[in-house]
């Protein structure tokens, strides 16, 4: 499929996607179009060769892949605005808009276009996002292209759309959960003698390294835990105390509570 991309909405998320694609050399800057009402804020992208415009319809007409990176309250208005420019057999639509289901997209545009719904997290700003993707009416080639696109911005996986709320909790809320663990680890480090900056560095890098072990070696967390727990050692003593205080249980309950909050508020 063609690789000319229009990003409708040049806010934080849309800009991060554009920056990531440019930085990874996935696409030439001249093949990216970013739209925003106030195009003056997109000067840095324009300097890199990205096409900047305030015209959503023109952007849609010129592109083959359209990424909708707007606010949920803008979704209906913008999609109906660009609808006349959409051509069957040419356009692929990707929505990164929170809470908008592909069924809603389909009802608005009518024609059965290849549709994608993607849920990145805030680490997309540094090309380390975990992005969950669902698709409808898409070919294997189109699925692979969208996977490849978001793999430039971290890691991505195809899931069923019915799991998108769960993906929000695990992949998006999960960033906050991990930050809270790191924060607690830093506080503990300060109590046992480190300065705040040193404790922060050690805690953050240790979590980063632990995550990379799982990603690169494809092992189970317990396998890596076993490697650092020795009989009568300090690691197992600390782990057992955390479990006595409900560490794993409270984390699991937090994940489930967040999920129920999303489902109950729908």
C-alpha positions as CSV (number, residue, x, y, z in Angstrom):
1,X,0.0,0.0,0.0
2,X,1.1,3.6,-0.5
3,X,3.0,5.3,2.3
4,X,1.7,8.8,2.3
5,X,0.3,9.5,5.8
6,X,-2.0,12.3,6.9
7,X,-2.2,12.9,10.7
8,X,-5.4,14.8,11.4
9,X,-4.7,16.6,14.7
10,X,-1.3,18.0,15.4
11,X,-1.5,18.0,19.2
12,X,0.8,16.1,21.6
13,X,-0.1,12.7,20.3
14,X,-0.2,13.5,16.6
15,X,3.1,15.4,16.8
16,X,4.7,12.5,18.7
17,X,3.6,10.0,16.0
18,X,5.0,12.3,13.3
19,X,8.3,12.8,15.2
20,X,8.6,9.1,15.8
21,X,8.1,8.1,12.2
22,X,10.6,10.7,11.0
23,X,13.2,9.6,13.6
24,X,12.9,6.0,12.6
25,X,13.2,6.7,8.9
26,X,10.0,4.7,8.4
27,X,8.7,7.4,6.0
28,X,10.2,10.5,4.3
29,X,9.1,13.7,6.0
30,X,7.7,14.9,2.7
31,X,5.2,12.0,2.7
32,X,3.7,13.1,6.1
33,X,0.9,15.7,6.3
34,X,-0.1,17.1,9.8
35,X,-3.1,19.2,10.3
36,X,-4.0,21.7,13.0
37,X,-6.1,24.8,13.3
38,X,-3.1,26.8,14.7
39,X,-0.3,25.7,12.3
40,X,2.1,28.1,13.9
41,X,2.8,25.6,16.7
42,X,4.0,23.0,14.2
43,X,7.0,25.0,13.0
44,X,9.5,22.4,14.2
45,X,7.9,19.7,12.0
46,X,7.7,22.0,9.1
47,X,11.5,22.6,9.4
48,X,12.0,18.9,9.1
49,X,10.1,18.7,5.8
50,X,6.7,17.7,7.0
51,X,3.7,19.2,5.2
52,X,1.7,21.4,7.5
53,X,-1.9,22.5,6.8
54,X,-5.1,23.7,8.5
55,X,-7.2,21.9,5.8
56,X,-8.3,18.5,6.9
57,X,-10.0,17.7,3.6
58,X,-7.0,18.5,1.5
59,X,-4.8,16.4,3.8
60,X,-7.2,13.4,3.5
61,X,-7.3,13.8,-0.3
62,X,-3.5,13.7,-0.6
63,X,-2.9,10.8,1.7
64,X,-3.5,7.0,1.6
65,X,-3.3,6.4,5.3
66,X,-5.2,8.7,7.6
67,X,-4.4,8.8,11.3
68,X,-7.1,10.5,13.4
69,X,-5.4,12.0,16.4
70,X,-8.1,14.4,17.7
71,X,-10.1,14.8,20.9
72,X,-13.1,12.5,21.3
73,X,-15.6,15.4,21.2
74,X,-14.2,16.4,17.8
75,X,-14.4,13.0,16.3
76,X,-17.8,13.1,14.7
77,X,-17.4,16.6,13.3
78,X,-13.9,15.8,11.8
79,X,-14.8,12.4,10.3
80,X,-18.0,13.8,8.7
81,X,-15.9,16.7,7.4
82,X,-13.3,14.5,5.6
83,X,-15.9,11.8,4.5
84,X,-16.4,13.3,1.0
85,X,-12.7,13.0,0.4
86,X,-12.5,9.3,1.3
87,X,-12.1,6.9,-1.6
88,X,-12.8,3.1,-1.3
89,X,-9.8,1.1,-2.3
90,X,-7.4,4.0,-1.5
91,X,-7.9,5.1,2.1
92,X,-7.0,3.3,5.3
93,X,-8.3,5.0,8.6
94,X,-6.5,4.7,11.9
95,X,-8.1,6.2,15.0
96,X,-6.0,6.8,18.1
97,X,-9.0,8.5,19.7
98,X,-9.9,7.2,23.2
99,X,-13.3,5.6,23.6
100,X,-14.3,5.6,19.9
101,X,-15.2,2.1,18.6
102,X,-14.8,1.0,15.0
103,X,-18.6,0.4,14.8
104,X,-19.1,4.2,15.4
105,X,-16.5,5.0,12.7
106,X,-18.3,2.7,10.3
107,X,-21.7,4.2,11.0
108,X,-20.4,7.7,10.3
109,X,-18.6,7.0,7.0
110,X,-21.0,4.2,5.7
111,X,-18.6,2.6,3.2
112,X,-16.6,-0.4,4.5
113,X,-13.1,1.1,4.6
114,X,-10.2,-0.7,6.3
115,X,-10.4,0.6,9.9
116,X,-7.9,0.5,12.7
117,X,-8.2,1.5,16.3
118,X,-4.9,2.0,18.1
119,X,-4.2,2.6,21.8
120,X,-0.7,3.9,22.4
121,X,0.5,5.1,25.8
122,X,2.5,8.2,26.9
123,X,5.8,6.6,26.2
124,X,5.1,7.2,22.5
125,X,6.8,10.5,23.1
126,X,10.1,8.7,23.3
127,X,9.3,5.9,20.8
128,X,8.8,3.4,23.6
129,X,5.0,3.0,23.5
130,X,3.1,-0.2,24.0
131,X,0.4,0.1,21.3
132,X,-2.6,-2.3,21.1
133,X,-4.3,-2.4,17.7
134,X,-7.7,-3.7,16.5
135,X,-8.8,-3.8,12.9
136,X,-11.8,-4.2,10.7
137,X,-12.1,-4.9,6.9
138,X,-8.3,-4.9,6.7
139,X,-6.1,-7.2,4.6
140,X,-3.1,-9.1,6.0
141,X,-0.9,-6.6,4.2
142,X,-2.7,-3.6,5.8
143,X,-2.5,-5.2,9.2
144,X,1.2,-5.7,8.8
145,X,1.7,-2.1,7.6
146,X,-0.1,-0.6,10.6
147,X,1.9,-3.0,13.0
148,X,5.1,-1.9,11.3
149,X,4.1,1.8,11.6
150,X,3.5,1.6,15.4
151,X,6.5,-0.6,15.9
152,X,8.5,2.5,15.0
153,X,7.1,4.1,18.1
154,X,7.8,1.2,20.5
155,X,6.1,-2.2,20.3
156,X,2.6,-3.1,19.0
157,X,0.3,-6.0,19.0
158,X,-3.0,-6.9,17.3
159,X,-5.9,-7.6,19.7
160,X,-9.6,-8.1,19.5
161,X,-11.4,-4.8,19.8
162,X,-13.5,-6.1,22.8
163,X,-10.2,-6.2,24.7
164,X,-9.4,-2.5,24.1
165,X,-10.7,-1.3,27.4
166,X,-8.6,-4.0,29.1
167,X,-5.6,-2.8,27.0
168,X,-6.2,0.7,28.2
169,X,-5.8,-0.5,31.8
170,X,-2.8,-2.7,31.3
171,X,-0.9,-0.5,28.8
172,X,-2.0,3.0,29.6
173,X,-3.0,3.0,33.2
174,X,-0.1,0.6,33.7
175,X,2.4,3.4,33.1
176,X,1.0,5.1,36.2
177,X,1.2,1.8,38.2
178,X,4.8,1.4,37.2
179,X,5.6,5.0,38.1
180,X,4.1,4.5,41.5
181,X,6.2,1.4,42.1
182,X,9.4,3.4,41.1
183,X,8.4,6.2,43.3
184,X,8.0,3.9,46.3
185,X,11.4,2.3,45.4
186,X,13.0,5.7,45.4
187,X,11.5,6.5,48.8
188,X,12.9,3.3,50.2
189,X,16.3,4.0,48.7
190,X,16.4,7.4,50.4
191,X,15.5,5.8,53.7
192,X,18.4,3.4,53.5
193,X,21.0,6.1,52.6
194,X,20.9,7.3,49.0
195,X,20.3,10.8,47.8
196,X,17.1,11.3,45.9
197,X,18.8,11.7,42.4
198,X,20.9,8.6,42.9
199,X,17.9,6.6,44.2
200,X,15.9,7.7,41.3
201,X,18.5,6.7,38.8
202,X,19.0,3.3,40.3
203,X,15.3,2.6,40.6
204,X,14.4,3.7,37.1
205,X,17.3,1.9,35.4
206,X,16.7,-1.3,37.4
207,X,13.0,-1.4,36.2
208,X,14.1,-0.6,32.7
209,X,16.6,-3.5,32.8
210,X,14.1,-5.9,34.3
211,X,11.6,-5.1,31.5
212,X,14.2,-5.6,28.8
213,X,15.1,-9.0,30.3
214,X,11.5,-10.2,29.8
215,X,11.2,-8.6,26.3
216,X,14.5,-9.8,24.9
217,X,14.7,-13.2,26.5
218,X,11.0,-13.9,26.4
219,X,11.1,-15.4,29.9
220,X,8.5,-15.5,32.7
221,X,9.0,-13.0,35.5
222,X,9.4,-15.9,38.0
223,X,12.3,-17.3,36.1
224,X,14.2,-14.0,36.5
225,X,13.1,-13.7,40.1
226,X,14.6,-17.1,40.8
227,X,18.0,-16.0,39.5
228,X,18.3,-13.3,42.2
229,X,16.8,-15.1,45.2
230,X,19.2,-17.1,47.2
231,X,18.3,-19.3,50.2
232,X,18.0,-17.1,53.4
233,X,19.0,-14.1,51.2
234,X,17.8,-10.5,51.4
235,X,15.8,-10.6,48.1
236,X,13.5,-13.4,49.2
237,X,13.1,-11.8,52.7
238,X,12.0,-8.5,51.0
239,X,9.7,-10.2,48.6
240,X,8.0,-12.3,51.3
241,X,7.4,-9.2,53.4
242,X,5.9,-7.4,50.4
243,X,3.6,-10.3,49.8
244,X,2.6,-10.4,53.5
245,X,1.6,-6.7,53.1
246,X,-0.5,-7.6,50.0
247,X,1.8,-6.3,47.3
248,X,0.6,-8.6,44.4
249,X,-3.0,-8.7,45.6
250,X,-3.3,-4.9,45.8
251,X,-1.8,-4.5,42.3
252,X,-4.2,-7.0,40.8
253,X,-7.1,-5.4,42.6
254,X,-6.0,-2.0,41.3
255,X,-5.9,-3.3,37.7
256,X,-9.4,-4.9,38.0
257,X,-10.8,-1.8,39.7
258,X,-9.6,0.5,36.9
259,X,-11.1,-1.9,34.3
260,X,-14.4,-1.9,36.1
261,X,-14.4,1.9,36.3
262,X,-14.1,2.0,32.5
263,X,-16.8,-0.6,31.9
264,X,-19.3,0.9,34.5
265,X,-18.9,4.4,33.1
266,X,-19.7,3.4,29.5
